[in-house]
Amino acid sequence: MTATILLAHGSRDPLWRLSIDLVRTRMVLMVPDHLVRCAFLEFCSPDLGAALSEMVALGATSITVVPMFMGMGRHVRLELPRLAGQLKRQFSEIDLIFKPPIGESPEMIDLLARMALS
C-alpha cells in the first residue's frame, strides 16, 4: 500500500493547520483509497515519526513525504535531511521517499505567479 505524508512546519495557533488539513481532505476526495496524513516539525501533532508509525501499522509499504514548505529555510536545509536519514534507518522495512519542498517545484511557482497576477 502506498501513502503520503504532508509535512508542514506547525504553529502554536491551532487555526494555522487548517490549510494543510484542507490539502489532505482534497487529496482524499481525489483518490479515496490513498492513505494521506499530515505531520509537523514542531508545535502540532503528530510529528513525522508518529505519522510514519501510524501508516506502517495501517499496512503502508511505500510512503512519500511531501515537505509543504515554500523555501529552503533552516528547517529544510538542515533539519529535514538529518531527520530523513534517521527515519530511513528507523523505518528500513518500507520504501520511504522524501520529495523536494513543494515551493521549489515549477508547478507551484507557476501557480503562485498566476494567482498573484489574477
Sequence and secondary structure as in RCSB ss.txt:
>XXXX:A:sequence
MTATILLAHGSRDPLWRLSIDLVRTRMVLMVPDHLVRCAFLEFCSPDLGAALSEMVALGATSITVVPMFMGMGRH
VRLELPRLAGQLKRQFSEIDLIFKPPIGESPEMIDLLARMALS
>XXXX:A:secstr
 EEEEEEE   SSGGGGHHHHHHHHHHHHHSTTSEEEEEESSSSS  HHHHHHHHHHTT SEEEEEE  SS  HI
IIIIHHHHHHHHHHHTTTSEEEE   GGGSHHHHHHHHHHHH 
